[in-house]
Amino acid sequence: MLTKVLSRRAIALFVFVLITNSTARAQYNADVAHYHTPIYNSFGKLVPWHIDENGPFDYIMDIQAKWWLNAPQKNGWPVYLTASKLTRTYEQSNGAVPGSACSLAIIAYLKYYSYTGHKAYLDMVKTIGDYLIRQCLTSSTYAGYPDFPWPAGERVLAAPP
């Protein structure tokens, strides 16, 4: 009896996942079809629509990296450091950037600099580091941890020197 119940539940779960996956794929296909007709390989996986001599990774990473690199300034700092959310057009939402995002960006752009050799990405890392030191330390008069890195910049945004 218990085996039949578990089998029915497993089948119901399988059908649910199959339907959910089909619905998600249909929505994804509709989104992709907005830009171009989706093409699938023999395994049913979506084929990248742009493949250059280095493959799709290089092209896609370059688009993403240049978006961050071209971010406008706010009070002398790139907007990706002064807001927790940005739109495609760099419009800001409320809130400071989480410190974890800065640390991940530093790691990512050090690796991307190593991958591309473009000094602009190394300069991005230096800017992020400068921001953390100038904007994200506790006050020097804070008794518990003076001049200690804080996860989000709370000081008044001062322009970099």
N, C-alpha and C positions, 0 to 999 in steps of 0.2 A: 504494500500500500504506500509506504513512504517512498519507495523507488518510483512509483508512478507519479506521485506528487512532484518529486524532484525533477523527473523527466519532463513533465508538463511545464514546470517553471523554467527549466533550461530551454525548452523549445520556445516558450513565450518570450524569454529574454533574447534568444537568437533572432526571432521575428522582429522584436522591437528594435534591436540594434540594426538589423538589415533595413527596416523602414526608415529609421532615423538617419542612417548612413546614406540611403538613397535620396532622402529629402535634402540633406546637407550637400550632397554632390550636385543635385539639381540646382540648388541655390548658388553653389560655387560656379557651376557651368553658366548660369545666367549672368553672374557677375563677370566672369571671364569673357563670355560672348559679347559683352558690352564693348570690349576692346578688339577682340578678334575671335575667330572660330576656334574652339578648343580642339586640339589634336591629341590623341592618346597613343601610347606605345602598345606593344603586344601584351603587356601586363596590366593594361587599363590605367596606367599612370599618365597624368597630364605631362605633355612634352613642353619644355620651355619655348616660348615664342621668339626668344632672341638667343641665338648661340653665336658667339664670335669665335675667333681663333683660339681663345682660352676657355671656351665653354660658357655656359650661362652664369656660373658663379662670379666670374670676373666682372661681367657687365652689370649684374644685379647689385653686387657689392659696391661698384663704382657709383651707381645711382644713389644708393643710400649714403655712402660716405660723403659724396659731394653735397648732398642736402644739408648735412650737419656742418660741413666746411663752409658753406655759403650762408649760414645763419646770420641774420643782422645783429647789430649790437644794441644793448639796452644799458644805459649808464656805463658804457665802456666794456661791458661783458657780453659774450654771445648769449642770445636769448635762451639757448638750451640750458644755461646755467642759472637762469633767473626765474624759471617757471617749471612746475612739475609736469605740465602738459602743453603741447604745442599742436596747432593744426598744420595742415600741409603748407599753409601760407605763413607759418611762424607766428600766428596769433597765440597769445598766452592765456593760460588759465591761472586761477589763484594758487598760491602755495609755492613754497621753495622747493628746489630740486632735492630729492632724497640723496643723501651722501652715498648710498650704495650704488646709485646710478652713476655717480662720478667715478667711483672705483672701477665699475665695469667698463665705463667709457675709456678710462685710462688703459686698462688691459687690452681692450678691443683695438684702440687706435695705435697702441704700441705694436701690436701684431699686424695691423693694417699697414703701418709705416714700414715694418719689416717686409711685408708682402709686396708693397708698391715701390718703396724707396723714395716716395714723395715727402719732402721735408715739411710740407704744410700740415701733414698729420702728426708729425712730431711736435710742431708748434702748437697744435690743438691740445696735445697732452700737457705741454708746459702751461698753457692758458688755464686748463682745468686745475692743475696743481696750484697755480697762483691764486685762483679763485678760492680753493679750499683753504689755503693759508691766510688769505686776506679777509675772507668773508665767513668762514665756517669754524672759527675757533671761539671757545668760550672767552669771556672777558678776562683780562689779566688780573682783575681784582676778584674774580670768582674764587671763593675760598676752597671749594672742593677740588676742582681741577682747572687751575688757571691755564689759559692758552692751550686748551685741549680740543682736538678736532671734534666737532659736533656734527650730527648727521644731516643737518640742513642749515643753510645760511640764514641767519636771523638778524644779522647786523644790517644797518642801513647800507644800501648798495653804494659804495664809493667807486668812482672810476679807477681803473688800474693806473699805477704811476707811469 
